[in-house]
Amino acid sequence: MTQVIVDTWYLMLRGLRESLRQPVIEIGNVFIPIFFFAITVGAISGVAGRAFGVSNYVGFQMPVAVLQGVAGAAGAGGIAMTTDIERGYFDKLLLTPSPRMALVAGRLAADGLRVTVISALILVAGLVTGSGFAAGPGGAILFLIMAGLFGVAYSGIGMAIALKTGSPQAAQLGFLLFFPLLFLSPAFAPKDVFSGWLAFLATINPVTYLLQGMRDLVLSGWDAGSLAAAFACIIGIGAFTMSLCALALRTRTT
């Protein structure tokens, strides 16, 4: 176990150094969600109160921007893994005594830290534009922890695809899969105004509960029920994606 932790640490540092060497990618991961955040708020905030009773639409949308940034940054982890595979570096790591799971865990840990920093920047942008934060500083810290944990959990999708296929094009699906989940959640309007098939899909969509837990911290403060549901969704998604990673890693190393 100690060896896994040590090797994960060093491989995490390697992943973070890659990000520092390619800052343009990270700038895009911050700029794109902030851009859509500004466009959405500018287009809808004026009617949000009358249309569906949301007076603070900046705060309502800020968690959506954070999740967009998290998904974009986490999706890059799978592409980085395919680069290691194509260049033969991953095969070199397999020849070392490093535990196999550390090869994946190091990349996932780096993704978790990256998305936490990106989320913090988007959070600051939201606060500057008037989102407020009802849960206070402690809630903001928990908000960032939730974003980082979701980043690790979601990054597992792209990582599993990368390990299974070794294809950068296929690994990009890890990012694209998030958009249906986001748009089938109450991202732009409360779930109360949904009806029919859309209400049903939003109800079974795990992103709905993650988004609600983060949104409550911003708009209304601490809510144990919504936070428990949000963490349950993160754990559930993480258990699923980590299982996929373990199976894909086993396939590649046998």
N, C-alpha and C positions, 0 to 999 in steps of 0.2 A: 504493500500500500504506500509506503514511504517513497519508493522508487517511482510509482505512478504520479504522486504529487510533485516530486522534483522534476521529472521529465515534462509533465504538463506545464509546470511553471516556465521552464526554458523554452518550450515550443510556443507557449503563449507570448513570451517576449519577442520571439521571432516574428509571430504574426503581427504584433503591434509595430515592430520596426518596418514591416512591409507597408503598413498604412502610412507611416511617417515618410516613407520614400515616395509614395504616390498620393500626395495630399489632394490632387485634383479629384480623385474618386470620392474622397470623404467630403469635399466641398459640395459635390453634386448630391450626396446623400443628405446634406443639410439644406441646400438651396431648394431642391425640388419640393419637399414637403412644406417648407415655409412659403414657397410660391403658391402652391395650391391652397394653403391655409389662407393666404391673403386674398386670393381670388374668390374662394368660397365665402369667406366672411364678408367681403365687399359686396358680393352679389346677393346674399341671402339675409344678412343680419338686419337689414331694414324692415323686412317683412316677417322675420322669425317670431317676433312677439305676437303679432296678429294671427299668423298662420298656424302656429302650433305651441304658443305659450312659452317660448324660450326668450327671456329678456337678455341674458348674457350669452350671446351666440359666440363670442370670442372664446370664452371658457368652454363652451359646449364643443367647439371644434378643435381646441388645442390638443386633446388626447388623440384625436384622429390624425393630426399632423405628426404626432410623436410615433404612433404605430406605423404610419407610412415610412417615416425615417428608419424605424427599427427594421421593418421588413426589407427595405432597400439595402441597408448596411449588412443585415444578416445574410441576405441572398448572395452577397459578394464572397462569403466564406467558402461556399461550394465551388465557385469559379477559381478561387485561389488554390483549393485542393486539386482541381483538375490540372492547374499549371504545374504543381509539384509532381503529379502523376506523369504528365507529358514529358517533363524534363528529366524524369528518372530519379528525382530527389526522394520521392516517396519510397521507391524501391531501396534506395540507400538507407533510409531510416529503418526499413524492415530488416536490414542486415545487422543493425545495432541491437544491444540487449534491452533496449527501451520497451516497456510493456506496450502491446499493440493499442490498447484503448487510449493511452496517453497521446498517441499520434493524432487521434481525433479530438480528445478532450482539450489539448492545447489550443487547437484552432477554434473550438467552440468557446473557450474561456476568453480568447482574444476578441472574438465577435461580441461576447457579452460586455466587455469593457468598452469596446468601440461604440456600441449602440447606446450605452449609458451616457457617454460623453455627448453623442449626437442628440440624445433626448434632452440632456441638460441645456444645450444650446437652443433647442426648439422651445423648451419651457421658458427660458429667459425671454425669447422673442414674444411668447404669449403673454408673459407678465408685463412686458413693456407696452404691449398694445391693449392692455386692460382686461386680461382674463381674470385676474385675481386668483386667490388660492384659499378656499375656505378652510381647509384642514391645516393651514399654517406650515411652518418650516418642517416639522416632523412628517406631515403629510406629503410634502414635496419630496423628501428623502425616500419615503415609501413608494411614491409615484415612480421615481427613477429606478428603484430596486425592481419594481414590477416590470418596467420597460426592459431592464437588463436581463431579467430572468426569461421574459418572453423572447428576447433576442436569442438567447442560448437555445431555448426550446424550438423556435422557428428555424434557426440556422441548421438544425438537424435534418430538415427536409432536403435542402440543397446539398448538404454534406453526404447524405445517403445516396442521392442521385449521382453525385460526383464519384463516390467510391464504386458504385455499381457500374457506371458507364464510362467514366474517364473523359466525358465529353463536356466542354464548356457550354455548348448550345443546350444540352439537356439540363445542365446544372442551373441555367437561368430560369428554368421552370419553377425552381424553389421560390423565386421572387414573384413570378407572375401568378402563382397559385393564391397569393394573398389577396389580390384584387377582388375576385369573386366573394371571398369571405368578408372583406371590408364593405363592399357595396350591398351585400345581403344582410348587413347589420344596421342598427340605427345610427349610421355615421353622420347623416345630414339632417335627420329629423328624429324625434323621439319615437320609440317603438309603439307608443299609445296610438299614433296616427296610422300605423300600418293596418292592413286588413288582408283577408284571404290568404293566398299562397305566400305572399311576402311576409306576413306576420308569422306564419308557420316556420318558414325558413330562418327568420331572424331568431325565433325561439330556440331552434336546435343548433344555431350557429355559436360555437364557443367564443368567437370574437365579440359577440354581443355582450357577454358577461364580463369579459376583460375590459371592454370599452366602458361599460357602465361603472365598474369598480373604480377605474381611473377618473372617470367623469365626476363621480360623486365626491372624490377628494377635492376636485377643483371647485365644484359648484355648491355643494351642500355640507361638506365636512366628512367626518368619520361615520361610516356605516358598516357595522360588522358583517351584516348579511351579504352586502354586495362585494365587500372585500374577500370574504370567504369564497364566494362563487368565482371571483376573478382568479384567486390563487388556485382553486380547484381546476379551472380551465388551463392555467399555465402548467400545472402538474400533469394533467391529462395529455395535453399536447406534447409536453416534454417526454413523457413515458412512451408515447407512440413514436415520436421522431427518434428518440435514442434507441429504441428497439430496431427501427429501420437502419440506423447507423451501425449497430452491432451486427446485424445480419449482412449488410453490405460489406463491412470490414472483414467479416469472416469469409465471405465469398472471394474477396480480393486477395486475401492472404493464404488461401488454401490452393 
